[in-house]
Structure formats: structure tokens, C-alpha cells
Amino acid sequence: MAQKIKQIDDISIGENLRQLRESANMTQEQVAAQLQLRSLPTSRSAYSQMEAGTYNIRVSELKALVEIFHTDYNTLFNGLKYNK
């Protein structure tokens, strides 16, 4: 069973993903294609949901996104705070 990381309204990496994608001068379609090349069946719509924070991201997808954006996990989770 694939492990997923649940994004909720107040804690989401979506904005960080959007910034990384824009910094890489990539479209959502291009990121989805890169995920597909890594055997992760992801549509542009699903990637859009990742950026919107409404998609529960699999750990394998996080790993691939770190590779695609040539970044690290700290950058993906930068600025997130848990407010209970």
C-alpha cells in the first residue's frame, strides 16, 4: 500500500510546489509528464490539486518532485507551521 501525506487546509505544500515549478519555468503539464516518466501516473489535473493542497501526495511523488525541481525536502516543507 502506498503511503500518502494528507494535506489539509491550513497545512499544505501547494504554494511551495507552485513556486518551485515557476522557478523551474515549467508548466503543470510538464511536471505531470516528468512524474509519468518516473512511473507515477499523474495527470495535469492531479498535479494542479497538489498545488491547490487538495490532493494527498504519495511519498513516492514527493521523492520525484524533489528530483524534478532539483531541491530538497526542507524546501518543500519550508514555512509550514502547525496551528492546533
C-alpha angles and dihedrals in degrees: 000000000000116000115233133196112220116224115206130189098267097036116049136139090207097106091049090051091050092050092048091049093049091046088054090050090236132142123227087251091056092050090049089050091051090051089050090052086058091055093258108129100220127157125208087250092055091048089049088055089052090057091045091053093238098109125081102230120219117229089239089057091050090052091050093047090053088054095044094051094038090232139114137251093258090062092050091054097036115140097008116141129183111226111191 
